[in-house]
Amino acid sequence: MNSAAPKQKPDLLSLFPEELCSLAKTFGQPSYRGDQIFSWLCRGVPPAEMNNLPTSFRKILESECEFRLPEIELKLVSKLDGTIKYLFRLIDGECIESVLMQYKHGNTLCISSQVGCNMGCAFCASTIGGKVRDLLPSEMIGQVIAAQKDSGMRISNIVMMGIGEPLDNYDNTLKFLRLVNHPEGLNIGYRHISLSSCGLVDKIYKLAEENLPITLSVSLHATDNKIRSSIMPVNRKWDIHALMRACAFYFEKTGRRISFEYTLLPGKNDRAEDADALASLLHRYMKPEGAPLHVNLIPVNVVAECGIASGTRAAAEAFAKVLEKRGISATVRRRLGSDIHAACGQLRRQNKKKV
Ligand code: SAH
């Protein structure tokens, strides 16, 4: 009886150059072939077309290794601001989303880290139906390579704010960050990368020790534990104070500014008193450390299934004024691509409903 599991093929896009070098050696090739492969991969070139490799070796790579970029299932371009939303199909037929936004400071790609999400936030489309699976590093970097290849635009910034909770897929996320930053590859600076988390406190402590100068974005959305627990189940495990202590630690370790995301939910967390309470909370935990911080106010994107009313920009601006009066810098997030369902998880849901 042969009970051995089928041997998994090496997943080329998930490998560092040094791992590709060892792989090349296992196929009897000189080590430097690994560096050549890495540089092709980052441009989205499949093994068959890596034309500085011997043909026989290309054939081996094709048959013995995995290489697959996410395929474009659907592409929507906003008539309002040129934002491009991709629905990508993965090898197992599951779909994820990425959004390419053009800002003055560069082209930013918002990427997904999981298929679905287990975090259960009450206002979020990505979590309906739970998590299907984690994405591999290759499937995260694949979104960047595929979007760059398709659009012809150089992506200079990445935000991990698409489908999924990146810190719930910690090891793959970390490998992705190191791969996308690699100077011989896409070379995207850590300072140009933001990772957004709903607040997995144990992982925030861990991330603080990794010595990666990325920007941490924390989805706070409320200053009162009762309200936060009612909209974000993660708060029942790690409450606001545990989260804020972790944020203060993150700053202390990395010296990096933390960005707080605050989605305005009409009647729940958007009154002037709420803004005041937010300012007090941030002062209490972050300011004694002198920590630079920023609040991103997000007018909620209505998700039909969630039964949450939409807010106005005026309410968001009034909220921002209260924060600024108290010395907290805040901006109201511009709504890019509102005509193409650019908010996280909406397109995947829509596509699922069709089938
Ligand atoms: N899991 C991570 C990253 C993905 S969500 C996190 O929770 O941070 C990215 C941001 O969009 C989060 O701040 C999330 O709370 C917010 N968000 C999700 N659904 C939204 C909606 N319908 N309207 C406005 N913001 C939303």
Boltz pocket constraint, residues with backbone or C-beta under 6 A from the ligand:
constraints:
  - pocket:
      binder: B
      contacts: [[A, 119], [A, 121], [A, 123], [A, 124], [A, 125], [A, 160], [A, 161], [A, 162], [A, 163], [A, 164], [A, 165], [A, 166], [A, 196], [A, 197], [A, 198], [A, 199], [A, 217], [A, 218], [A, 219], [A, 261], [A, 262], [A, 263], [A, 298], [A, 299], [A, 300], [A, 301], [A, 302], [A, 303], [A, 343], [A, 344]]
      max_distance: 6.0
